[in-house]
Amino acid sequence: MSEWTLKKLLDWTSRYFSEAHLEQPRLAAEILLAHVLGCPRIDLYVRFDSCPPPDALSRFRELVKRAAAQEPVAYLTGRAHFFSLEFEVTPAVLIPRPETEILVAAAIDFCRHETRRPTVDVLDLCTGSGCVAVAIASQVVEVELVASDRSKAALEIARRNIEKHDLQARISVCQSDLFDALGQAPKAVFDLIVANPPYIARGDYEQLPANVRREPDEALLAGEDGLEIQRRIAAGAGDFLADDGCLLVETAYDQADRVTALFQQAGTLKAIQTIKDNLGHQRVVKARKA
Ligand SMILES: C[S@@+](CC[C@H](N)C(=O)[O-])C[C@H]1O[C@@H](n2cnc3c(N)ncnc32)[C@H](O)[C@@H]1O
């Protein structure tokens, strides 16, 4: 083959990724090429006929091999986008998903329109990369957050993302198995608790795409029925919510009814409702402290 121009590289790699069953093969090729060239994706199109320097080409080839072997592109570049913000990600954290933006939008809505507190105290359980906490704090100035996770490695990434967005004055981190160690957090009663917990049932794990199974098990798996963590959140949230405080929890596209039932059984929650995603699936269950 003659010279590898950016156009030829992108066309070849898109086909190769397509054969390797990657989702969005063209986008994956563009992200990796822009990454090794250190330029925005859009610049690839104005440099279509140029050839990359040899060191960038060999780094690109290496990353293409790894992506075709199902390593998530976000782990290869170390970056993901969520709520129009950029986050650092490593294999210690879940890659933020667009559906979680529904949870963030509901949280922002609560902070802006459903509470009169001058400062809204928010707990982000299962924070992972910290994307939910950072997205809320970047949109609402009058919030103070505790971002917590059981995983020390995840919290390290959350801490870096909080600093990257210069939010360390308003978001503190706390290592905790759900509510267990929250006594050590700066606050222990919250106007709003948000969570995107693990919710995959053990039996469904093998059906997940190979690249999703590269993400941490503890970010995905939630016992036999996928509701282990939701059950504990439903049972414990009442003790950590202020009067008329709000709980918002993301669920799998087919779990909202069962999570609603868990909230009803808790006895400490009222006004339970669900919020749909753009595809019409009930994605977030919302409740107020009874
Ligand atoms: C689905 S990920 C969500 C990460 C991030 N909030 C997001 O939306 O991208 C779930 C997170 O819950 C954490 N986790 C799992 N079990 C936990 C537990 N018992 N207590 C606290 N965190 C837990 C995992 O470490 C993981 O970071």
The ligand as a Tripos MOL2 file, in Angstrom:
@<TRIPOS>MOLECULE
LIG
   27    29     1     0     0
SMALL
NO_CHARGES

@<TRIPOS>ATOM
      1 C1        -22.0070    1.4790   38.3000 C.3       1 LIG1
      2 S1        -20.5360    2.1650   39.0450 S.3       1 LIG1
      3 C2        -20.9810    3.8750   39.0130 C.3       1 LIG1
      4 C3        -19.8280    4.8100   38.9410 C.3       1 LIG1
      5 C4        -20.2210    6.2690   38.6640 C.3       1 LIG1
      6 N1        -21.1040    6.7990   39.6960 N.3       1 LIG1
      7 C5        -20.8790    6.3980   37.3070 C.2       1 LIG1
      8 O1        -22.0900    6.6690   37.2690 O.co2     1 LIG1
      9 O2        -20.2100    6.2430   36.2810 O.co2     1 LIG1
     10 C6        -20.7870    1.6250   40.6830 C.3       1 LIG1
     11 C7        -19.7210    2.0140   41.7260 C.3       1 LIG1
     12 O3        -20.1760    1.4770   42.9830 O.3       1 LIG1
     13 C8        -19.0790    1.0610   43.7410 C.3       1 LIG1
     14 N2        -19.5650    0.0920   44.7310 N.ar      1 LIG1
     15 C9        -19.9050   -1.1960   44.5520 C.ar      1 LIG1
     16 N3        -20.3350   -1.7400   45.7050 N.ar      1 LIG1
     17 C10       -20.2750   -0.7530   46.6340 C.ar      1 LIG1
     18 C11       -20.5910   -0.7010   48.0150 C.ar      1 LIG1
     19 N4        -21.0640   -1.7620   48.6810 N.pl3     1 LIG1
     20 N5        -20.4090    0.4700   48.6660 N.ar      1 LIG1
     21 C12       -19.9310    1.5600   48.0150 C.ar      1 LIG1
     22 N6        -19.5980    1.5610   46.7010 N.ar      1 LIG1
     23 C13       -19.7790    0.4180   46.0270 C.ar      1 LIG1
     24 C14       -18.1050    0.5020   42.7090 C.3       1 LIG1
     25 O4        -16.7850    0.5290   43.2230 O.3       1 LIG1
     26 C15       -18.3250    1.4390   41.5260 C.3       1 LIG1
     27 O5        -17.3890    2.4920   41.5560 O.3       1 LIG1
@<TRIPOS>BOND
     1     1     2 1
     2     2     3 1
     3     2    10 1
     4     3     4 1
     5     4     5 1
     6     5     6 1
     7     5     7 1
     8     7     8 2
     9     7     9 1
    10    10    11 1
    11    11    12 1
    12    11    26 1
    13    12    13 1
    14    13    14 1
    15    13    24 1
    16    14    15 ar
    17    14    23 ar
    18    15    16 ar
    19    16    17 ar
    20    17    18 ar
    21    17    23 ar
    22    18    19 1
    23    18    20 ar
    24    20    21 ar
    25    21    22 ar
    26    22    23 ar
    27    24    25 1
    28    24    26 1
    29    26    27 1
@<TRIPOS>SUBSTRUCTURE
     1 LIG1         1 GROUP 0 **** ****
